[in-house]
Amino acid sequence: MTAPIALDTDSPASLEWQAEQHAAATEYLHALPEYAAFRALLETAVQASDVQAQQRRGNLWFQAIKPRPDADHMALVVRHSPTAQPRVLVDFNTARDENGQPIHLGWFSPSPDGRFLAFAYNKAGVEKFSVRILDVATGEMSTPAIPDSQNPQLGCAWLADSSGFIYSTLELREGRVECPIYTYLLDGTLIDEETPANLVYPTMQISADGRYTSIRTGNTLLQASYFREGSGPWRPLLRDIDGITVGEFYGDHFIAVVDGDAPRGRLVSIPVASPADKTTWTELVAESDDVLRTMRIVGDRIVLGYHRDAVAGIRVLDVDGTVVDEVKLPGLGSVESFAAGFISHLFPMFVAGDDEISFLFSTPVSSFGLYRYVVSPSELEELVPPEIRREDLVVRTIHVTSSDGALVPATVVHRKDLDVSIPQPTLIHGYGGFNVGVVPAYRWTYFQWVNAGGIFVLGHLRGGCELGRDWWTNGRRERKQQTFDDVYAIAQHLIDEGATTAGQIALEGGSNGGFMAGACLTQRPDLFAAVVPQVPVLDLLGFHRDPVTWAIIHDEYGDPNNEDDRAWLAKISPRHLLTQGVSYPATLTTAGANDPRCPAWHSRVFTDELRKANSSSKPVLLQVHADQGHGAAALGAQKDQSAEWLAFCAHHTGLHVDEPAH
């Protein structure tokens, strides 16, 4: 009798089993008639990642763009004006490391004077980055004395005089995740900074005059925790103040969005001399229906990004809080610094430069355009218009009653010529975690489901931040079940209104959304025809064995090492909710072979145990993509993989893939 394979280890036998499963799943998916149809739609689709916001430094404008429509990867370019022809600095379609291996862009950061460009790259989806510095004028590349490291916070903070930068890393030391901070000077000096202990994912920010440096900590609960003046000692800033703080120094004040005492956020001016004394704070913008997101100081003005019912807005204020301008955006949609379709305090809505901001704007029916707003004299300029503006689609917002009585919004999109008087195949997508929200924006992959004649539904689930801090806290830790209940409420509402049936609903999500999809699959298998958990964590009682996974998610879900946390984790862990003899929906689970956040063993074990428990004949498939990490595939691979899971959902919900009527 052959011994069982230990699928929760990366043993040779386990990896061989994984490769066999991937090959069999890919063969099955490519044989579906819907695959070729979706692959053809995606081949001519407008990608969301073709353009990013510009970063102005000095009299130069830096950007990451696709150098040509069919390019797999981005290129770093520079311009002498916002609309000038770009000069390519680094093309990641042809760039190679010292061993001749392809490399992929991680992050980039131009110096304040625009003379230098620091960027990080990785290989094969492994989240271990190498840093290089480019002389913008000459194109000369240097390799600084910076060890390769994991850096989840995407960037560095340049010193005000452009002589170097300060950055953090994520390092495994004796089985513990630590986040040391270093300063690198262009003369080759590397300084290991003496910082407060036990920093959690620190990022640094330096005031425009170079006087103050702050350390922001946290993964989901971001706080401006410490600061120093010059090279002096680190002192507490807002370390002991409850809630999120996102801000900047202005003179001897720290102007920030805070939400500890205002769940949707308020804007305050905090004296550096007494940051912990709230009686010395000055309120500039009171809490309202607007959820405050991003604030940047541009010249002597405050540019404030916000959301109302997940729809973006930008407002310009004097430093005393007086409204100067409400930026007239092209419609009701999403403002982002890069095309992602989600919002988070970690990622700014726009990029600030000298007297201007740059951002992308899209809606569910129009692709991303690039915009520049000059703060003085308050002018909005469209630099790159959206390639798609569709008039033949319907967008509506529904509000459904969840299990606790709360009204949960969802965005519904479909073609105008679709007969909605009869139930139609429906794809639900959501995230619902980590204080990250999904917003009505252009999603080029999901757009093809709508093109093919299906209904697409974007769920704004608890655990996200769409409606403020309370929306997040009511869907995390011991309240995590609420995220899944919100999904069931959306699905049931669509069924009750006659838009679809349980036999026509597909559910898909990635990362935390993959965990969501896995939990819903095991809790309510009767509600879905197909489920696609992508790059998920599915064993909530065993994820602590991987230090990086534990460091990233234990504060959001709970810690299996803690007895109280373990009790509620057992109730939502997809692997442990599988029940023998239950009829489960068609399931396609995907993972990245090099994913440090959501290791592939979760998907292997879950797939194997789901097959053993399943009483239905519906397929249970596994794909583990080689040379990939936590998502992030080249464009060609994105098209292949998107066509695969879209075809899977279409096949099992009865969606006949046809061309749009227009």
N, C-alpha and C positions, 0 to 999 in steps of 0.2 A: 504494500500500500504506500503510495507516494505521500510524503510529508507535506502538509499544507504550507503554502508560501506565506512568509511574513510580510504582508503587503504594507505594513506600517514602517518598514525599513527600506532603505535604498540598496538592498542586497542585489547581487547579479540576477538572481531568479526573479525578484520583484520587478526589476527594471526590464527584464526580458518579457515578463507578463504584461507590463505597461505598454511596451512597444507593440506587442501582439494585439492588445486591445485597441490601441490607436489606429493601427493599420486596418483592422476589421471595421471599426467605426467609420473611418474615412471612406473605405470602399462602399459601405452601406449608404452613406450620405451622398456620395457622388453618383450613385445609381438612382437616386430619387429624381423623378422628372422635374421637380421644382428646383433642384440645384442649378441646372444649366440656365433656367429662366432667371433666377436671382443673380447668378454670376454675370449674366449679360446686362441686367439692370445696373449692377454695381460697377461694371466696367466703364460705363458712360456717366456714372453719377458724379456730382460735384462733392468733393470731399470737404469735411468740416475743417481739416487741418491745413488747408492750402495757404492760410494767411494767419499771422499773429500780430499783436500790437507792436508798434514801434517804440524804441527807447531812445529818447534824445539825450545825448551827452555832449556838452559843448555845442559845436555847430555840426554835429554828425548825428545821423539817425540809424540805429542798429535794429536788426530784425532777423527772425528765423522764418524762412519761406520755403515753399517747394520750388526749386529752380526751374522745373518744367512740370507740366500736368501729370506725366506718367512716372515721375520720380518716386522712388520708394522712401527716401529720407529727406530731411530738411537740409538747408544750407544756411550758414550765417552770412549775412550781407550787411553792407554799410552804404549809406547815401549821404550826399552833401546837401540835400533838401528832402522834405517828406515825399516829393513826387519825382525825384531824380532817378535815373537809371541806377540799379543796384550794382555794387562791386562785390563779387563773391570773395569772402574771406576764408571760409572752410566749407567744402561740399561733402557732406557725410554719405553721399552716394558713391564717392570715390576715395574718401579718406581711409587710411589704414594706420594701424599702430606699428610699433617698431618691429613686430614679427610678421607684418603683412596681413594681419587679420582685420576684417571690417569693424568699424566702430560706430556707435550711435550717440547722438547728442543727449546729454543729461540736462545741463543748465548752462546759461551763459550770463555774463555780467560785465558791461563796459565800465571803465574807470570814469570818474566824474569829469575829467578833461577830455575824454574820448580817445586818448592816445593808446590805451591798452584794452584788450578784451580777454577776460578770463573765461574759460569754459571747461566743462567736465564731460567726459564721455565714458560709456561702458561697452561691454561686449556680450553678445548672446543673451541679453536680458538679465544678466547678473547685476544686481544692484551694488556693485563695487565700482567706484568712479575714479578715473585718473584725471588730473587737472593739468591744463596747459594754459600758457599766456601768450597772446599774439600781439606783436607790435602792429598797430592798425595801418600805419603809413607804409612800412616796409614789407609787411607780411611775414616777418621773421617770427618763428615759433620757438618758445623756450619751454623747458621742462623744469618746473620749480621743484625744490626739495620738499615736496609734499607727499607723504605716503598715500598709496591708494587706499581708499576707505569707502565705507557705506555712508552716504549723507542723504537722509530722507527729506531734508528741508530745502533742497533745491537752490543753492546759491551761496553767495558770500556778500560781505559788506565792505566796500572800498573805503579806505581812509580818505578824508576830505581833500588831502593834497595829492591823491593818486599815487602815493608811494608804496602802497601795498593794500592788503585786505585782511579782514578777520573772518574766520569761518569755523564751523563746528563739524564734527564727524560722529559717526555711530560705530563704536568698536566693541568687540566681544573680548572681555578680559576676565579670564578664569571663570567662564560660563555666565558672566554678568554683562549686560548691555550698559556701556558708559558713553557719555557724550562730552568728550573734552573739547576745549576751544583753543584755537591757534591763531596767531597773527603771522602772516607771511609778508615780508618786505621784498621789493623788487631787487634789492641788492643781494638777495639770497638768504637773508636771515629768517629763521623760523623760530618763533617764540611760543612756547607752551604756556598759555596763560594760567595764572593761579585764579581759580574761580570758586564760587560757592559749590559745595558738594551736592551730588545727586541731581544735577540738572536734567530735565526731561526735554529732549529734542530742542535744544536752544538754537535760536536764530538771533543775529545781532543787527542793530540799526544804529547808524551814526548820524548825528545832526549835521546839517548842511555846513555849519561853521567848524565842525570837527570838535566842538567842545565836549559834547556828551556822547556816550555810547550806552545803549540799553541792551539787555538780554531778555528776549521773549522766550518763554518756556511753554511746554504743553503740546499735546497732540490734537486734542479736541477742545480742551479748556485752555485757550491761549491767554497768557498773562504777561504783561510787561513787569517782570519780576525784580530785576536788578538794574542798576546803572552806575556809571562812574564818570567823573569829570577828569578829562585829560587821561593821564596814566595812573590816576589815583586808585584807591581801593574800591572794590565793588560794594555798593550799599543797596539796601532794599528800596525798591521803587513802589510797586503795587503788589508785592509778593503776598501780603496778608489781606488784600482786598478781594472779596468774593466776586466771582464772575470773570467774564472775558474783558480784556482791555486791549484795544488796538489804537495806537496813537503815534505821535511824533513830537519831538522837541521844537519849541518855538521860543527863542530867547531863554528866559529862566522858567518857562512853563512847559508842561507836558500836556498837549491837547489830545484827548482820547475819547473813543467810543467805549462806554462801560455798560454792562448789562446785569451786574450783580443785584442791583436794586431796581432795575427796569428791564424786564425780559426782552423787550424789543429794542433796547438800547437808547442811551442818551449821550449827548456830546458835552464834555466838561473840560475846563482848563484847570490844571493842577499845578500848584507851585512846586518847583523842584525842592525847595527848602523844607516843605512839609507834606510830602505825598500821602502819608498815611492818615492825615487829619482831614476828614471829609468836610469839616466846617470851613476849611480854607479854599475849598473847590468853588469854582464859578460855573454854573450851568449855562451853556451856550445854546443847546437845543434840547428841549424836554422830550420825554417819551411820548410817542404818538402811535398811529396805525402803521407808520413806516418802520420797517426793520432796518436799522442802520448797519452797514456792512464795512465800507472802506472809507477812510479819510486820509487825505494827503494835503500837505501844505505846499502850495505852489505860489512862489513869491510871497505876498502878504495876504493871500486868500486861502480859505479852506475849501477843498473840493470833497464833497460828501456823496458817497454812493449808497443807495438804499434799495429795498424791495418793498412793494406793497402787493399782497396776494401773489407773491413770487414774481411779479413783474418789476423790471428794473427802472430806476430813476437816478439822475445825477443833479445835485444842487450845489451852487457856489455861494459861499458865505464870506463876509468879512470876519476877521479874527475875533470880533465881539459877538458873532452869531447872527448878525443881520444878513438876511437873504439878499444876494446880489443878482442871481440869475438861476433859473430853472432850465437846464439844458433841454432843448426841444429834440428829443430822440426821434428816429424815423418811424416809430410805431410802438406797439405794446410787445415787449420781448425781453431779451437777455443782453446784458452788458458784461463782457468778459475780457480779460487780458490775453487769454488764449482759448481756442475753441474747444470747450469741454462740455458745456451744457449743465454744469453744476456750480454751486456757490459754496464758499467756505470763508471763514475769517482768515484762514491760512493763505489763501490766494486772492490777491487784490482784484477788484473789478476792472481797474484801469491802471495804466502805467503813467507815472508823472515824470515830466522833464521840465526844462526851463520855460516857464510861463505857458505850459501846455500839458494836456493829457492825451493819451492815445488809447483806443479801445476797439473791440469788435462788437458788432450788434447783429442779432439775428432774431427770427421768430420761428415758430414751428413750420411756417410756409415760405420762409425766405432764408437763403443761406447767409453766411457771415459776410458782412462788409466791414471795411476798415475806416475808422473815423478819427479825426484830430480836432480837439477843442482847444482853442487859444483862450486862456483865461482873461487876458486883457488884449483886445476889446470884446470879449464874449462872442467868439465866432466859432461855429461848427462847420467843419469841412469834411466832405466825403472823399477819402483818398482812393479807396477801391470799392466800387458798388457791389452789392450782392449779385452773384451770377444767376441765382434763382429767385424769382418772385412769382409765386403761384396764386392764381385767382380761382382755381378750380377745386380748392380744398376747403373743408369746413373745420374750424377750430372752436371748441366750446369747453367751458369749465363746468364740471359737475361737483356738487358737494354732497357727500354721502355720510350717513350716520354710522359711526363706528360703535364698538361694543360698550364704550364708556359714555356714549351720548355725544361725543365731540363730532363736529362737522369736518370731514377730511376732504380737501380739494383734489381733483384729478383733472388733467388736461386730456381731452379726447380729440383725435384728428382722423378724418377720413375724406375720401373723394366726394364731391358734390353729386356725382352721378351714381353713387352707391345706394342701393335700395335698402334703407335702414328701417323699412316697415317689416322686414323679416330679419331673423337673427343672422349675424355675419361672423366669420372667423375674426378673433380679437387677440391682440398681443398686449399684455400688461408688462410694463417695465417699471422698476422702482429701486431705490437704494435704502433710505431710511436708517441712517446710522452715522456715528462719528461727527455729529454736528455739521454734516454736509447735506446740502439740499439740491434737488434737481429742479430745473427751471424750464419754462417753455422756450425752447431754443431749437435751432436746426440740428437734427441728428441724422447724418447722411445714411447710416445703415438702416435705422428704423424707418426712415423716409421711404425706403424701397418696399416695406410692408404695406404702406399706404398706397404707393404707386401700383402695387400688385392687386389692390382691391380689398385690403383688410382694414380693420379698425385698430388704431394704435392708441394706447392709453398710458399716460405718464402719471404714476401715483406719487403724490406729495406726502409721504408717509411720516409718522412719528419716528423720532430718532434723527431726522433731518433738521435743518434749521430754517425751512421756508417761512415759518410764521414766528420765528423768534426762539429765545432760549428755552421756553417752556415746551415748545414743539420737540426739541431735542431731548430734554430731561424726561419727558413722558414716554420715551421710547428707548430707554437705555437701562442697563443693569437689571434690577428686579422688575422693571416695567417693560422689558424688551418684548414681551408677548404682544404689547400694544401695536408694535410695527406689523406683525403678522395679521392681527385682527383688522387693521386698516386695509390690508390687501383683500381679506375676505369680504369686507364691507363694500369695497369697490367692485369686486367681481359679482357679488350678489346684487348690487344695485343695477349693474349692466344687464344681468339676467332678468331682473324684475321689470325693467323698462322695455324688455324685448329686443335689446340690441344684440344679444348673443345667448349662447347656452353653455353649460359646463363642458359639453363635448366639443366646444369650439374655442375654448380659451387656452392660450399658451401664456406661461409666466417665465420671465427671464430677468436675470440680474447678475452683476459682476462684483467680485470682492465681497464687501459687506452685503451687497445685493445678491451675491451668490449664496451666502449663508441664509439670507431671507428666502430665496427660492427653495433651498433645501429644506428649511423649516416648514414652509407652506406645503411642500410636496408631502412631507411625512405627517403633518397635522391634518390636512384637508385634501387627501388624494382624490376625493369625489368631485372637487371643484375645478379641476384642470384636466385638459386632454394631453398637454405636453408641458414639460418643465425643463429649463436649461439653467442650472447653476454654473456660473463661470468663475474661475479662480477663487473658489470658496474655502472657508474653514468650516468643517462639518462635524468635527469631534470637539465639543466644547468642554469635555472633561479631560482631554488629553493634549490640548494645544500648548500647555505650559512646558512641555518637554522641549520645545523649540524656543530658545531665548529671544530671538527677534520677534517671533509671533507673539509671545507672551508680553514683551515690552510694548508692542503696538496696541494690543487689543484688550488686555486684562482690565484696564480702567473703564472701558466702554461696556464690556459684557459682564465682567466679574472674574474673579480669580479662582481657578479650580483648587488652589492650595488652601483656600479659605472655606471652612465648613459651611458657613451660611451662604456664601456665593455658590458653592457647589450644589446646594439644594435647588436653587432656581435654574442654574445652568443645566441640570439634569432634565428639567422640564421643557427645555427648548433646544437641546442638542440633537440635530437631525439624525446622526448615527444612532443615538440611543432611543430615538422614537420609532425606529423601524419595527414593524410588527409582523410576525409570521402569518402568511395566508391572506394578507390585504392586497387588493387589486390597486396597484399603483399606476399612475399615468406614464406615458412614454417619457423617458428621461435621457438627456444628454448632458453629462458633466464634463467640463473642460478645465484644464490646468496648464501651468507653465512648468517645464522641467527644472528651471532655475529660479523658481519663485521663492524668495526667502520669507515673505510675509504670510503666504498661504501655501505651504508646501504641498507637493503633489500627493503625498501619502494620504491626506484627507480624502481626496477624490478617488484614489484607488480603493481604499478600504470601504468607503461608502458605496461605490458601484458594486463591489463584490457582495456586500451584505444586503444591498437592495435587491439584487438578483435572487439571492437565496430566500428572501422574505416574500417576494412578489408572486401573487397568484395569477396575474394577468399575463397575456402573451405579448404585451406591448414591449418594444425594445428598451433596454437599459444599456446605454453606450458610454464609453469613456474615451476622451481624447486628451493626451498630454503632449503639448507641442514642444518639440526639442528646440533648443537655442532661444527660448523665450522665458521671460520672467513673469512679473505680475501684469500681464497684458502686453502692450507695447510691441506690436509686430510691424514689420515693414508693410508698405502699402499693398503690395501684391498679396502678401499673406493675410492682411486684414480683409481683403476682398474675398479670398478663398474661404477663410474661416467664417466670415459673416454670411456668405452664401450657404455654407453648410448648416449653421444653426437656424437660419431663417427657413431653409428648405425643410428642415426637421419639424419646425413649428407649423409650417404651412401644410405639410403632408398629414400631420396628425390632428389638425383642426379643420381640414377640408377646404383650405384656401387654394383656389385655382389661380395660378399666377398668370395674369394677363397684363397687357400694356395699358397705361392710363388712357382715358377717353379723349383727351385733348390732342 
